[in-house]
Amino acid sequence: MRYQESKAQSAELLRRVVALMGQHDAAFNPVSFAVWYEYSAGMNSGLTAAIDKALPSTPRLGDATILQLYQRHIADADASTLNRISDEMHKMMVGMADSASRTGNQAGLFGTQLQGLTEALTANDAAAMPSLLDQALAGTAQMKSSARELEQQFKASEQEIVRLRGELIRARDEVVMDPLTHVLNRKGFDERMARMLAQPLDAGRVHCLAMLDIDHFKNVNDTYGHVMGDRVIQAIGEVLRTSVTDQKHSVARYGGEEFAILLPNSTLDDGFKLTEAVRQRTRAMKIKDRRTQEMILSVSVSGGVATMQHGDDAQSFVARADAALYQSKQNGRDRVTCAQ
């Protein structure tokens, strides 16, 4: 589900959204509401960046701009979108093939013309030379034109490929990414976990899983509101994204305020050190009031780290990492515990 905010969270966002809609020229319709809702919630980084870029030159966004923002950054990438992208890719490839074929045909004709000119020169056929030279000159011009057309076709196709690739990535990410934190969602976690469990191990290596949970998160929501709670979750997501830099590792929002790190073909020490680094960076993080820039709260996380054991499946693996996380909570929170 794209929108997981509670009634209280959505009520806080509603006030912001209505105020923003009133500052712009676009109509008060569901499309406009969706754009400003996701912008206010901070759940769509691409949309936020696009709006922030547009506002300095266009302080009041109209219907056309809002619709374009919605189509590019919010509209669901469903099966029809994937089919459309596939059709566009097919048409582009057909166009490239046609251009290459025309260039090839022109090259064949030009080769025949040059062969005729060569034979006339060899035979010293002065009478045939003027006509053959004219044909060769015309063929040269046509060949240059055909080659230029093919080059332009390839350049246009290259740009189209970049655009379609971006759409395909977005369509894929829509399914497995958490929109609030921009890390994997539960579906993405399950897919990466299955892939990790099927991966063979190098000598002396293990598959490692870390589970992390934000400490006293309910107090954050109760004291500062659910919008602030979402900001805390976003901030933890940012800490994880910037801390987990190894491309073989994966970060996921497991659910609510709980996160996971998958470290395939690793060591328990690697898992502990990475989770501890995330804990320390989170502890040093300060959340500001956006209006006053005043530091209003700090947060901490507790972590549990486990390694895959013989006979483990995904459920038992997660259960042991969760048990280690629970041990951290029991021992005072803001710490990392390794499963025994």
VEXDREN-2710 file (C-alpha; in Angstrom, 1 decimal):
% VEXDREN-2710
k/r/px/py/pz
1/MET/0.0/0.0/0.0
2/ARG/1.4/3.4/-1.0
3/TYR/-0.1/5.4/1.8
4/GLN/0.2/4.0/5.2
5/GLU/-0.3/7.1/7.4
6/SER/-2.7/6.8/10.3
7/LYS/-5.8/9.0/10.7
8/ALA/-3.9/11.3/13.0
9/GLN/-0.9/11.6/10.6
10/SER/-3.1/12.2/7.6
11/ALA/-5.0/14.9/9.5
12/GLU/-1.7/16.8/10.2
13/LEU/-0.7/16.4/6.5
14/LEU/-4.2/17.6/5.3
15/ARG/-3.7/21.0/6.9
16/ARG/-0.3/21.4/5.2
17/VAL/-1.6/20.2/1.8
18/VAL/-4.6/22.6/1.8
19/ALA/-2.4/25.5/2.6
20/LEU/0.0/24.6/-0.2
21/MET/-2.8/24.1/-2.8
22/GLY/-4.1/27.5/-1.9
23/GLN/-0.7/29.0/-2.9
24/HIS/-0.8/27.7/-6.4
25/ASP/-3.0/28.1/-9.5
26/ALA/-3.8/24.4/-10.1
27/ALA/-7.3/23.3/-9.4
28/PHE/-8.3/21.7/-6.1
29/ASN/-8.6/18.1/-7.5
30/PRO/-7.3/14.7/-6.6
31/VAL/-4.3/15.0/-8.8
32/SER/-3.2/18.2/-7.2
33/PHE/-3.9/16.8/-3.7
34/ALA/-1.8/13.7/-4.4
35/VAL/1.1/15.9/-5.5
36/TRP/1.1/18.1/-2.5
37/TYR/0.3/15.3/-0.1
38/GLU/3.4/13.3/-1.1
39/TYR/5.5/16.5/-1.2
40/SER/4.4/17.4/2.4
41/ALA/4.9/13.9/3.7
42/GLY/8.4/13.9/2.2
43/MET/7.8/10.4/0.9
44/ASN/8.8/10.9/-2.8
45/SER/12.3/12.3/-3.2
46/GLY/12.0/12.6/-7.0
47/LEU/8.8/14.6/-6.7
48/THR/10.3/16.8/-4.0
49/ALA/13.4/17.6/-6.0
50/ALA/11.3/18.4/-9.1
51/ILE/9.0/20.8/-7.2
52/ASP/11.9/22.5/-5.4
53/LYS/13.6/23.0/-8.8
54/ALA/10.5/24.4/-10.4
55/LEU/9.4/26.8/-7.7
56/PRO/12.1/29.5/-8.0
57/SER/11.2/30.2/-11.7
58/THR/7.5/29.4/-11.3
59/PRO/6.3/30.3/-7.8
60/ARG/2.6/29.4/-8.7
61/LEU/2.3/26.0/-10.3
62/GLY/-0.6/25.5/-12.8
63/ASP/-2.7/22.5/-13.8
64/ALA/-0.3/21.4/-16.6
65/THR/2.7/21.4/-14.4
66/ILE/0.9/19.6/-11.6
67/LEU/-0.4/17.0/-14.0
68/GLN/3.1/16.5/-15.4
69/LEU/4.6/16.1/-11.9
70/TYR/1.9/13.5/-11.1
71/GLN/2.4/11.5/-14.2
72/ARG/6.2/11.5/-13.9
73/HIS/6.5/10.9/-10.1
74/ILE/3.3/9.4/-8.7
75/ALA/1.3/7.5/-11.3
76/ASP/1.6/3.8/-10.6
77/ALA/3.9/1.8/-12.8
78/ASP/1.5/-1.1/-13.4
79/ALA/1.4/-3.8/-16.1
80/SER/0.0/-1.3/-18.7
81/THR/3.0/1.0/-18.1
82/LEU/5.4/-1.9/-18.6
83/ASN/3.6/-2.9/-21.8
84/ARG/3.8/0.7/-23.0
85/ILE/7.5/0.9/-22.3
86/SER/8.0/-2.4/-24.1
87/ASP/6.0/-1.2/-27.2
88/GLU/8.0/2.1/-27.3
89/MET/11.3/0.1/-27.1
90/HIS/10.2/-2.2/-29.9
91/LYS/9.2/0.8/-32.2
92/MET/12.6/2.4/-31.5
93/MET/14.5/-0.8/-32.3
94/VAL/12.5/-1.2/-35.6
95/GLY/13.3/2.4/-36.5
96/MET/17.0/1.8/-35.9
97/ALA/16.9/-1.4/-38.0
98/ASP/15.2/0.4/-40.8
99/SER/17.8/3.2/-40.8
100/ALA/20.6/0.7/-40.7
101/SER/19.0/-1.2/-43.6
102/ARG/18.7/1.9/-45.7
103/THR/22.3/2.8/-45.1
104/GLY/23.4/-0.7/-46.0
105/ASN/21.4/-0.6/-49.2
106/GLN/22.9/2.8/-50.1
107/ALA/26.4/1.4/-49.3
108/GLY/25.8/-1.5/-51.7
109/LEU/24.7/0.9/-54.5
110/PHE/27.6/3.2/-53.9
111/GLY/30.0/0.2/-54.0
112/THR/28.5/-0.8/-57.4
113/GLN/29.0/2.7/-58.7
114/LEU/32.6/2.8/-57.5
115/GLN/33.3/-0.6/-59.1
116/GLY/32.0/0.7/-62.5
117/LEU/34.2/3.7/-62.2
118/THR/37.2/1.5/-61.4
119/GLU/36.6/-0.7/-64.4
120/ALA/36.3/2.4/-66.7
121/LEU/39.6/3.8/-65.4
122/THR/41.3/0.4/-65.9
123/ALA/39.9/0.2/-69.5
124/ASN/40.7/3.9/-70.1
125/ASP/37.1/4.3/-71.3
126/ALA/37.1/8.1/-71.6
127/ALA/33.5/8.2/-73.0
128/ALA/32.0/6.5/-69.9
129/MET/34.0/8.5/-67.4
130/PRO/31.9/11.7/-67.1
131/SER/28.7/9.8/-66.5
132/LEU/30.4/7.4/-64.0
133/LEU/32.0/10.3/-62.2
134/ASP/28.6/12.1/-61.9
135/GLN/27.1/8.9/-60.5
136/ALA/30.0/8.5/-58.0
137/LEU/29.6/12.1/-56.8
138/ALA/25.8/11.7/-56.4
139/GLY/26.4/8.4/-54.6
140/THR/28.9/10.0/-52.3
141/ALA/26.4/12.7/-51.4
142/GLN/23.7/10.1/-50.8
143/MET/26.0/8.0/-48.7
144/LYS/26.9/11.0/-46.5
145/SER/23.2/11.8/-46.1
146/SER/22.3/8.2/-45.2
147/ALA/25.2/8.0/-42.7
148/ARG/24.2/11.3/-41.2
149/GLU/20.6/10.1/-40.9
150/LEU/21.8/6.9/-39.2
151/GLU/23.9/8.8/-36.8
152/GLN/21.0/11.1/-35.8
153/GLN/18.8/8.0/-35.4
154/PHE/21.3/6.4/-33.1
155/LYS/21.7/9.6/-31.0
156/ALA/17.9/9.9/-30.7
157/SER/17.6/6.3/-29.8
158/GLU/20.3/6.6/-27.2
159/GLN/18.4/9.4/-25.5
160/GLU/15.2/7.3/-25.7
161/ILE/16.9/4.3/-24.2
162/VAL/18.0/6.4/-21.3
163/ARG/14.5/7.7/-20.8
164/LEU/12.9/4.2/-21.0
165/ARG/15.5/2.8/-18.8
166/GLY/14.6/5.4/-16.1
167/GLU/11.0/4.5/-16.5
168/LEU/11.7/0.7/-16.1
169/ILE/13.8/1.3/-13.0
170/ARG/11.0/3.4/-11.5
171/ALA/8.5/0.7/-12.4
172/ARG/10.6/-1.9/-10.7
173/ASP/11.4/0.2/-7.7
174/GLU/7.8/1.1/-7.2
175/VAL/7.2/-2.6/-6.3
176/VAL/10.0/-3.2/-3.9
177/MET/10.9/0.2/-2.4
178/ASP/9.5/1.9/0.7
179/PRO/8.3/5.3/-0.4
180/LEU/9.0/7.0/2.9
181/THR/12.6/5.9/3.5
182/HIS/13.7/4.9/0.0
183/VAL/15.1/1.6/1.2
184/LEU/13.7/-1.8/0.3
185/ASN/10.2/-2.6/1.6
186/ARG/9.1/-5.9/3.1
187/LYS/8.6/-7.4/-0.4
188/GLY/12.1/-6.3/-1.4
189/PHE/13.5/-7.7/1.9
190/ASP/11.9/-11.1/1.3
191/GLU/13.3/-11.2/-2.3
192/ARG/16.8/-10.4/-1.2
193/MET/16.6/-12.8/1.8
194/ALA/15.6/-15.6/-0.5
195/ARG/18.4/-14.7/-2.9
196/MET/20.9/-14.6/0.0
197/LEU/19.9/-18.0/1.5
198/ALA/20.4/-19.6/-2.0
199/GLN/23.9/-18.1/-2.4
200/PRO/26.8/-20.4/-1.7
201/LEU/29.4/-19.4/0.9
202/ASP/33.1/-18.9/0.6
203/ALA/35.3/-20.6/3.1
204/GLY/35.1/-19.0/6.5
205/ARG/32.2/-16.8/5.6
206/VAL/28.6/-16.7/6.8
207/HIS/25.3/-15.0/5.8
208/CYS/24.5/-12.3/8.4
209/LEU/21.3/-10.4/9.3
210/ALA/21.0/-7.4/11.5
211/MET/17.6/-6.1/12.8
212/LEU/17.2/-2.6/14.2
213/ASP/14.4/-0.9/16.0
214/ILE/13.9/2.8/16.9
215/ASP/13.9/3.1/20.7
216/HIS/10.8/4.6/22.4
217/PHE/9.3/5.4/19.1
218/LYS/5.7/5.6/20.5
219/ASN/6.9/8.4/22.8
220/VAL/8.1/10.3/19.7
221/ASN/4.7/10.0/18.1
222/ASP/2.8/10.8/21.3
223/THR/5.0/13.9/22.1
224/TYR/5.7/15.4/18.7
225/GLY/3.1/14.0/16.4
226/HIS/3.0/11.5/13.6
227/VAL/4.5/13.8/11.0
228/MET/7.6/14.2/13.2
229/GLY/7.5/10.4/13.7
230/ASP/7.7/10.0/9.9
231/ARG/10.7/12.5/9.8
232/VAL/12.5/10.3/12.4
233/ILE/11.9/7.2/10.3
234/GLN/13.1/9.0/7.2
235/ALA/16.2/10.2/9.0
236/ILE/17.0/6.6/10.1
237/GLY/16.5/5.5/6.5
238/GLU/19.1/8.2/5.4
239/VAL/21.6/7.0/8.1
240/LEU/21.2/3.4/6.8
241/ARG/21.5/4.3/3.2
242/THR/24.7/6.3/3.7
243/SER/26.2/3.8/6.2
244/VAL/25.6/0.6/4.1
245/THR/27.9/1.4/1.2
246/ASP/28.8/-2.2/0.1
247/GLN/26.8/-3.0/-3.0
248/LYS/26.5/-6.6/-1.8
249/HIS/24.6/-5.5/1.3
250/SER/20.9/-4.6/1.4
251/VAL/18.8/-2.3/3.6
252/ALA/15.1/-2.7/4.2
253/ARG/12.3/-1.2/6.3
254/TYR/11.1/-4.5/7.8
255/GLY/7.9/-2.9/9.1
256/GLY/6.9/0.2/11.1
257/GLU/10.0/1.5/12.9
258/GLU/12.0/-1.7/12.4
259/PHE/14.8/-2.0/9.8
260/ALA/17.0/-4.8/8.5
261/ILE/20.4/-5.2/7.0
262/LEU/21.4/-8.2/4.9
263/LEU/25.1/-9.1/4.6
264/PRO/25.6/-12.1/2.4
265/ASN/28.8/-14.0/2.4
266/SER/30.1/-12.0/5.3
267/THR/31.2/-12.4/9.0
268/LEU/29.5/-11.9/12.3
269/ASP/32.1/-9.3/13.1
270/ASP/31.3/-7.4/9.9
271/GLY/27.6/-7.4/10.9
272/PHE/28.3/-6.2/14.4
273/LYS/30.6/-3.4/13.3
274/LEU/28.2/-2.1/10.6
275/THR/25.2/-2.2/13.0
276/GLU/27.2/-0.5/15.7
277/ALA/28.2/2.2/13.3
278/VAL/24.6/2.8/12.4
279/ARG/23.7/2.9/16.1
280/GLN/26.4/5.5/16.8
281/ARG/25.5/7.7/13.9
282/THR/21.8/7.6/14.9
283/ARG/22.8/8.6/18.5
284/ALA/24.7/11.6/17.2
285/MET/21.8/12.7/14.9
286/LYS/19.7/15.6/16.0
287/ILE/16.2/16.4/14.6
288/LYS/15.5/20.0/14.0
289/ASP/12.3/22.0/13.9
290/ARG/12.1/23.1/10.2
291/ARG/10.6/26.5/11.1
292/THR/13.0/27.5/13.9
293/GLN/16.0/25.2/13.2
294/GLU/16.0/24.4/16.9
295/MET/17.2/21.0/18.0
296/ILE/14.1/19.3/19.4
297/LEU/15.0/15.7/19.9
298/SER/17.5/12.9/19.5
299/VAL/16.8/9.2/19.0
300/SER/18.6/5.9/19.4
301/VAL/18.2/2.4/17.9
302/SER/18.7/-1.0/19.3
303/GLY/20.1/-3.8/17.2
304/GLY/20.4/-7.6/17.0
305/VAL/22.8/-9.5/14.8
306/ALA/22.6/-13.2/13.8
307/THR/24.4/-15.5/11.4
308/MET/22.6/-18.2/9.3
309/GLN/22.8/-21.6/10.9
310/HIS/22.4/-25.1/9.4
311/GLY/18.8/-25.7/8.6
312/ASP/17.8/-22.1/8.8
313/ASP/15.0/-20.7/6.7
314/ALA/14.1/-17.1/6.4
315/GLN/11.6/-17.2/9.3
316/SER/14.0/-18.9/11.8
317/PHE/16.9/-16.6/10.7
318/VAL/14.8/-13.5/11.3
319/ALA/13.6/-14.9/14.6
320/ARG/17.1/-15.3/16.0
321/ALA/18.1/-11.8/14.9
322/ASP/14.9/-10.4/16.5
323/ALA/15.7/-12.3/19.7
324/ALA/19.1/-10.6/19.8
325/LEU/17.3/-7.2/19.2
326/TYR/14.9/-8.0/22.1
327/GLN/17.9/-8.7/24.3
328/SER/19.3/-5.2/23.5
329/LYS/15.9/-3.7/24.5
330/GLN/15.9/-5.7/27.7
331/ASN/19.4/-4.6/28.6
332/GLY/18.7/-0.9/28.4
333/ARG/18.3/-0.1/24.7
334/ASP/20.8/1.9/22.5
335/ARG/23.1/-1.1/22.0
336/VAL/23.8/-4.0/19.7
337/THR/23.6/-7.7/20.7
338/CYS/24.9/-10.7/18.7
339/ALA/22.8/-13.9/18.8
340/GLN/24.5/-16.8/20.6
END
